[in-house]
Amino acid sequence: MSLRGQSLWDLESEEPLIKKRKLPEADLDITPMIDVTFLLLIFFMVGAKMETARPVDLPLATAGQGVETSAATALILRQDDNGAAGGEPVVEFETGDTGSLDAVRRLVKTRCDEGRREFIIRAERRVATGQVQALARAVQETEGTRFYIAVEEGQ
């Protein structure tokens, strides 16, 4: 059979004379890739340090005695970064909510009704002493409360 004058297609059957062979399908096993992904996920979950709250820049202690703080309610007094240097400090509760001194008085009353009468005031080092005293007076307005001022241990 001569291919002269004919194309590669057989005119009668409309099929090519030279058939292309089918290549086998490539099979990709992704199981090792999934294993490595899970190992990386576990590594980062275990190795990551979870911080729920912003750290408080506490003043250094020169003297004093430590107290047990596990049963106490923490009140964090932060300098407002939005305002000027003389801006009003913000009171932050354990839950992460912020409030005024009236909100602190309500919280102290609620905690005292629950039997929790100890409070820790964690004031940033740049908050004015008068603001810390105002917060301490708000805590002491409810009878039977005790408050402590948190400081960082000196070297």
Secondary structure as a PSIPRED ss2 file (coil, helix, strand):
# PSIPRED VFORMAT (PSIPRED V4.0)

   1 M C   1.000  0.000  0.000
   2 S C   1.000  0.000  0.000
   3 L C   1.000  0.000  0.000
   4 R C   1.000  0.000  0.000
   5 G C   1.000  0.000  0.000
   6 Q C   1.000  0.000  0.000
   7 S C   1.000  0.000  0.000
   8 L C   1.000  0.000  0.000
   9 W E   0.000  0.000  1.000
  10 D C   1.000  0.000  0.000
  11 L C   1.000  0.000  0.000
  12 E C   1.000  0.000  0.000
  13 S C   1.000  0.000  0.000
  14 E C   1.000  0.000  0.000
  15 E C   1.000  0.000  0.000
  16 P E   0.000  0.000  1.000
  17 L C   1.000  0.000  0.000
  18 I C   1.000  0.000  0.000
  19 K C   1.000  0.000  0.000
  20 K C   1.000  0.000  0.000
  21 R C   1.000  0.000  0.000
  22 K C   1.000  0.000  0.000
  23 L C   1.000  0.000  0.000
  24 P C   1.000  0.000  0.000
  25 E C   1.000  0.000  0.000
  26 A C   1.000  0.000  0.000
  27 D C   1.000  0.000  0.000
  28 L C   1.000  0.000  0.000
  29 D C   1.000  0.000  0.000
  30 I C   1.000  0.000  0.000
  31 T H   0.000  1.000  0.000
  32 P H   0.000  1.000  0.000
  33 M H   0.000  1.000  0.000
  34 I H   0.000  1.000  0.000
  35 D H   0.000  1.000  0.000
  36 V H   0.000  1.000  0.000
  37 T H   0.000  1.000  0.000
  38 F H   0.000  1.000  0.000
  39 L H   0.000  1.000  0.000
  40 L H   0.000  1.000  0.000
  41 L H   0.000  1.000  0.000
  42 I H   0.000  1.000  0.000
  43 F H   0.000  1.000  0.000
  44 F H   0.000  1.000  0.000
  45 M H   0.000  1.000  0.000
  46 V H   0.000  1.000  0.000
  47 G H   0.000  1.000  0.000
  48 A C   1.000  0.000  0.000
  49 K C   1.000  0.000  0.000
  50 M C   1.000  0.000  0.000
  51 E C   1.000  0.000  0.000
  52 T C   1.000  0.000  0.000
  53 A C   1.000  0.000  0.000
  54 R C   1.000  0.000  0.000
  55 P C   1.000  0.000  0.000
  56 V C   1.000  0.000  0.000
  57 D C   1.000  0.000  0.000
  58 L C   1.000  0.000  0.000
  59 P C   1.000  0.000  0.000
  60 L E   0.000  0.000  1.000
  61 A C   1.000  0.000  0.000
  62 T C   1.000  0.000  0.000
  63 A C   1.000  0.000  0.000
  64 G C   1.000  0.000  0.000
  65 Q C   1.000  0.000  0.000
  66 G C   1.000  0.000  0.000
  67 V C   1.000  0.000  0.000
  68 E C   1.000  0.000  0.000
  69 T C   1.000  0.000  0.000
  70 S C   1.000  0.000  0.000
  71 A C   1.000  0.000  0.000
  72 A C   1.000  0.000  0.000
  73 T E   0.000  0.000  1.000
  74 A E   0.000  0.000  1.000
  75 L E   0.000  0.000  1.000
  76 I E   0.000  0.000  1.000
  77 L E   0.000  0.000  1.000
  78 R E   0.000  0.000  1.000
  79 Q E   0.000  0.000  1.000
  80 D C   1.000  0.000  0.000
  81 D C   1.000  0.000  0.000
  82 N C   1.000  0.000  0.000
  83 G C   1.000  0.000  0.000
  84 A C   1.000  0.000  0.000
  85 A C   1.000  0.000  0.000
  86 G C   1.000  0.000  0.000
  87 G C   1.000  0.000  0.000
  88 E C   1.000  0.000  0.000
  89 P E   0.000  0.000  1.000
  90 V E   0.000  0.000  1.000
  91 V E   0.000  0.000  1.000
  92 E E   0.000  0.000  1.000
  93 F E   0.000  0.000  1.000
  94 E C   1.000  0.000  0.000
  95 T C   1.000  0.000  0.000
  96 G C   1.000  0.000  0.000
  97 D C   1.000  0.000  0.000
  98 T E   0.000  0.000  1.000
  99 G E   0.000  0.000  1.000
 100 S C   1.000  0.000  0.000
 101 L H   0.000  1.000  0.000
 102 D H   0.000  1.000  0.000
 103 A H   0.000  1.000  0.000
 104 V H   0.000  1.000  0.000
 105 R H   0.000  1.000  0.000
 106 R H   0.000  1.000  0.000
 107 L H   0.000  1.000  0.000
 108 V H   0.000  1.000  0.000
 109 K H   0.000  1.000  0.000
 110 T H   0.000  1.000  0.000
 111 R H   0.000  1.000  0.000
 112 C H   0.000  1.000  0.000
 113 D H   0.000  1.000  0.000
 114 E C   1.000  0.000  0.000
 115 G C   1.000  0.000  0.000
 116 R C   1.000  0.000  0.000
 117 R C   1.000  0.000  0.000
 118 E E   0.000  0.000  1.000
 119 F E   0.000  0.000  1.000
 120 I E   0.000  0.000  1.000
 121 I E   0.000  0.000  1.000
 122 R E   0.000  0.000  1.000
 123 A E   0.000  0.000  1.000
 124 E C   1.000  0.000  0.000
 125 R C   1.000  0.000  0.000
 126 R C   1.000  0.000  0.000
 127 V C   1.000  0.000  0.000
 128 A C   1.000  0.000  0.000
 129 T H   0.000  1.000  0.000
 130 G H   0.000  1.000  0.000
 131 Q H   0.000  1.000  0.000
 132 V H   0.000  1.000  0.000
 133 Q H   0.000  1.000  0.000
 134 A H   0.000  1.000  0.000
 135 L H   0.000  1.000  0.000
 136 A H   0.000  1.000  0.000
 137 R H   0.000  1.000  0.000
 138 A H   0.000  1.000  0.000
 139 V H   0.000  1.000  0.000
 140 Q H   0.000  1.000  0.000
 141 E C   1.000  0.000  0.000
 142 T C   1.000  0.000  0.000
 143 E C   1.000  0.000  0.000
 144 G C   1.000  0.000  0.000
 145 T C   1.000  0.000  0.000
 146 R E   0.000  0.000  1.000
 147 F E   0.000  0.000  1.000
 148 Y E   0.000  0.000  1.000
 149 I E   0.000  0.000  1.000
 150 A C   1.000  0.000  0.000
 151 V C   1.000  0.000  0.000
 152 E E   0.000  0.000  1.000
 153 E C   1.000  0.000  0.000
 154 G C   1.000  0.000  0.000
 155 Q C   1.000  0.000  0.000
